[in-house]
Amino acid sequence: MVRLTPPRLLLAILLCALFLFSPKLLHRRRGYEPFFDRPPSTTPVSYGGECSPFTDGALENVVIVLKMTSGQVPTQLPAYMSRIGHCLTKEHMLLFSDRAERHDDLQVFDALEHLRPEYKYHNRDFEIYDQIQRADHTVEAEPLDKYKLLPMMELTWKHHPHKDWFIFLELDTYVNWDNLHRFLSHFDPSVPYYFGSPVRPRKKPVTAYGSSGIIISRAALNKIMSRGRMFAENHHAPGTHLFGIDMTKECCGDQVLARVLKQSGVPLRGYWPMFNGESPSTLRFGGEQWCEAVLTLHFGDAASLHRWESAREQPSKPLTFEELFTYIEPLLQERADDWTNMSDDKIRSAKSFDACRAACVSDSKCIQYEHSAETCRLSHVARLGHAQRPEEVVRWSSGWIVDRIPKFKKAQPLCKGAHFVHANP
């Protein structure tokens, strides 16, 4: 046994203190690999075009699966298809809703149509479903949303059992298709993979957030199908069951899918911030999200982002958060009333907007601030935020120290190419 003499004891204490309090150890950056500008592929790809990488056939074995409500079909689907529909063939897409109908030359499938009667009887959510079948678009279909994803898995397999990758999206999910192709080129679809932006619900498996997009490999979908056979009465009729789960007690379809996948031996491989649940306005731009490649965002106004993309100086280069910052940068101003820029690094008291600004100016790292009532919030990262209506007598006003923005950008990590982050988890 080693004796802990006073010098040895002192050395042990010093080593522990160094480990516990070293900033480099406490704030280690995520691991990453270089993100391919030109991934190794048997198919040559020209990035940066309006329909790349679809025009080169690089996503020939990918199926895009859209989940929506029947009310979104006439109101939001046309705009979505106008952006990307001309780049795709029917073989690339599957559309699912809570009511079967046609959209132009595309079939929208009812994800719930084949569910067995016991799932619908005595379930108040399916009273809404019956109204929707009578083409009542005034009905709020949101309660049905959580039921769709599991049947969609089996129905997707029925239509495309031999495709390599299945990308489950919502109409407000933005995708950078060039980066997504670069990302998928790292992986073998014969291995069971489940990708997305990780969310950690309490006492539940780590989940890919549905609005950020969910990617499942061919092997993972086959595992879901194998598990589903335990609950199906007719193996030739997919989408008839909910994998033995009482969905009336569940919050969200993406959480239940994560459970089924984990039970099938496929845990999530999360790739945040590349898969991201924020929009450009709510992103925290800074060292934590700067050099990483952008794959997906949860963003309703994708049309404006696509217009910005079309004007990029080097469209063939991987899009990073550093470059995405230039999308919001022109909107940062000295003052915006009835607006929250979501500052949240420091909170202090301030009786006025000007006093709050003075507090930010006195903090050399502060780039923006927000004042409401007598509360002042400061931030060391840049964020655009969103409109905030007054609540009774309380109003929100936000500001940015605009002349600090160039210094803020220089203080961020030097990006020598886009980063492909390691899985988390």
Secondary structure as the mmCIF struct_conf table of DSSP 4:
data_model
#
loop_
_struct_conf.conf_type_id
_struct_conf.id
_struct_conf.beg_label_comp_id
_struct_conf.beg_label_asym_id
_struct_conf.beg_label_seq_id
_struct_conf.end_label_comp_id
_struct_conf.end_label_asym_id
_struct_conf.end_label_seq_id
HELX_RH_AL_P HELX_RH_AL_P1 PRO A 6 PHE A 21
HELX_RH_AL_P HELX_RH_AL_P2 PRO A 23 LEU A 26
TURN_TY1_P TURN_TY1_P1 HIS A 27 HIS A 27
HELX_LH_PP_P HELX_LH_PP_P1 ARG A 28 GLY A 31
STRN STRN1 TYR A 32 PRO A 34
HELX_LH_PP_P HELX_LH_PP_P2 PHE A 35 PHE A 36
BEND BEND1 ASP A 37 ARG A 38
BEND BEND2 THR A 42 THR A 43
TURN_TY1_P TURN_TY1_P2 TYR A 47 GLY A 48
BEND BEND3 GLY A 49 GLY A 49
TURN_TY1_P TURN_TY1_P3 GLU A 50 ASN A 61
STRN STRN2 VAL A 62 LYS A 67
TURN_TY1_P TURN_TY1_P4 SER A 70 GLY A 71
HELX_RH_AL_P HELX_RH_AL_P3 GLN A 72 THR A 75
TURN_TY1_P TURN_TY1_P5 GLN A 76 GLN A 76
HELX_RH_AL_P HELX_RH_AL_P4 LEU A 77 ILE A 84
HELX_RH_3T_P HELX_RH_3T_P1 GLY A 85 CYS A 87
HELX_RH_3T_P HELX_RH_3T_P2 LYS A 90 HIS A 92
STRN STRN3 MET A 93 SER A 97
BEND BEND4 ASP A 98 ARG A 99
STRN STRN4 GLU A 101 HIS A 103
TURN_TY1_P TURN_TY1_P6 ASP A 104 ASP A 105
STRN STRN5 LEU A 106 ASP A 110
TURN_TY1_P TURN_TY1_P7 ALA A 111 HIS A 114
HELX_RH_AL_P HELX_RH_AL_P5 PRO A 117 LYS A 120
TURN_TY1_P TURN_TY1_P8 TYR A 121 HIS A 122
TURN_TY1_P TURN_TY1_P9 ARG A 124 ARG A 124
HELX_RH_AL_P HELX_RH_AL_P6 ASP A 125 GLN A 133
TURN_TY1_P TURN_TY1_P10 ARG A 134 ALA A 135
TURN_TY1_P TURN_TY1_P11 HIS A 137 THR A 138
BEND BEND5 VAL A 139 VAL A 139
HELX_RH_3T_P HELX_RH_3T_P3 GLU A 142 LEU A 144
HELX_RH_AL_P HELX_RH_AL_P7 ASP A 145 HIS A 159
TURN_TY1_P TURN_TY1_P12 PRO A 161 HIS A 162
BEND BEND6 ASP A 164 ASP A 164
STRN STRN6 TRP A 165 GLU A 170
TURN_TY1_P TURN_TY1_P13 LEU A 171 ASP A 172
STRN STRN7 THR A 173 VAL A 175
HELX_RH_AL_P HELX_RH_AL_P8 TRP A 177 LEU A 184
TURN_TY1_P TURN_TY1_P14 SER A 185 HIS A 186
BEND BEND7 PHE A 187 PHE A 187
TURN_TY1_P TURN_TY1_P15 PRO A 189 SER A 190
BEND BEND8 VAL A 191 VAL A 191
STRN STRN8 TYR A 194 GLY A 196
STRN STRN9 PRO A 198 VAL A 199
TURN_TY1_P TURN_TY1_P16 ARG A 202 LYS A 203
BEND BEND9 LYS A 204 LYS A 204
STRN STRN10 THR A 207 ALA A 208
HELX_RH_3T_P HELX_RH_3T_P4 GLY A 210 SER A 212
STRN STRN11 ILE A 214 SER A 217
HELX_RH_AL_P HELX_RH_AL_P9 ARG A 218 GLY A 228
TURN_TY1_P TURN_TY1_P17 ARG A 229 PHE A 231
BEND BEND10 GLU A 233 GLU A 233
TURN_TY1_P TURN_TY1_P18 HIS A 235 HIS A 236
BEND BEND11 ALA A 237 ALA A 237
BEND BEND12 GLY A 239 THR A 240
TURN_TY1_P TURN_TY1_P19 PHE A 243 GLY A 244
HELX_RH_3T_P HELX_RH_3T_P5 MET A 247 LYS A 249
BEND BEND13 CYS A 251 CYS A 251
HELX_RH_AL_P HELX_RH_AL_P10 GLY A 253 GLN A 263
TURN_TY1_P TURN_TY1_P20 SER A 264 GLY A 265
STRN STRN12 ARG A 269 GLY A 270
TURN_TY1_P TURN_TY1_P21 TRP A 272 MET A 274
STRN STRN13 PHE A 275 PHE A 275
BEND BEND14 GLY A 277 GLU A 278
TURN_TY1_P TURN_TY1_P22 PRO A 280 THR A 282
STRN STRN14 PHE A 285 GLY A 286
TURN_TY1_P TURN_TY1_P23 GLY A 287 GLU A 288
STRN STRN15 GLN A 289 GLN A 289
BEND BEND15 TRP A 290 CYS A 291
STRN STRN16 GLU A 292 ALA A 293
HELX_LH_PP_P HELX_LH_PP_P3 VAL A 294 VAL A 294
STRN STRN17 THR A 296 HIS A 298
BEND BEND16 GLY A 300 GLY A 300
HELX_RH_AL_P HELX_RH_AL_P11 ALA A 302 SER A 310
TURN_TY1_P TURN_TY1_P24 ALA A 311 ALA A 311
BEND BEND17 GLU A 313 GLN A 314
TURN_TY1_P TURN_TY1_P25 PRO A 315 SER A 316
BEND BEND18 LYS A 317 LYS A 317
HELX_LH_PP_P HELX_LH_PP_P4 PRO A 318 LEU A 319
STRN STRN18 THR A 320 THR A 320
HELX_RH_AL_P HELX_RH_AL_P12 PHE A 321 ILE A 328
HELX_RH_3T_P HELX_RH_3T_P6 GLU A 329 LEU A 331
BEND BEND19 GLU A 334 GLU A 334
STRN STRN19 ALA A 336 ASP A 337
BEND BEND20 ASP A 338 ASP A 338
STRN STRN20 TRP A 339 THR A 340
BEND BEND21 ASP A 345 ASP A 345
STRN STRN21 LYS A 346 SER A 349
BEND BEND22 LYS A 351 SER A 352
HELX_RH_AL_P HELX_RH_AL_P13 PHE A 353 SER A 362
BEND BEND23 ASP A 363 ASP A 363
TURN_TY1_P TURN_TY1_P26 SER A 364 LYS A 365
STRN STRN22 GLN A 368 SER A 372
TURN_TY1_P TURN_TY1_P27 ALA A 373 GLU A 374
STRN STRN23 THR A 375 SER A 379
BEND BEND24 HIS A 380 VAL A 381
STRN STRN24 ALA A 382 ALA A 382
STRN STRN25 HIS A 386 ALA A 387
STRN STRN26 GLU A 391 GLU A 391
TURN_TY1_P TURN_TY1_P28 GLU A 392 VAL A 393
STRN STRN27 VAL A 394 VAL A 394
STRN STRN28 TRP A 396 TRP A 400
HELX_RH_3T_P HELX_RH_3T_P7 VAL A 402 ARG A 404
HELX_RH_AL_P HELX_RH_AL_P14 ILE A 405 LYS A 410
TURN_TY1_P TURN_TY1_P29 ALA A 411 ALA A 411
BEND BEND25 GLN A 412 GLN A 412
HELX_LH_PP_P HELX_LH_PP_P5 PRO A 413 LEU A 414
BEND BEND26 LYS A 416 GLY A 417
STRN STRN29 HIS A 419 VAL A 421
HELX_LH_PP_P HELX_LH_PP_P6 HIS A 422 ALA A 423
#
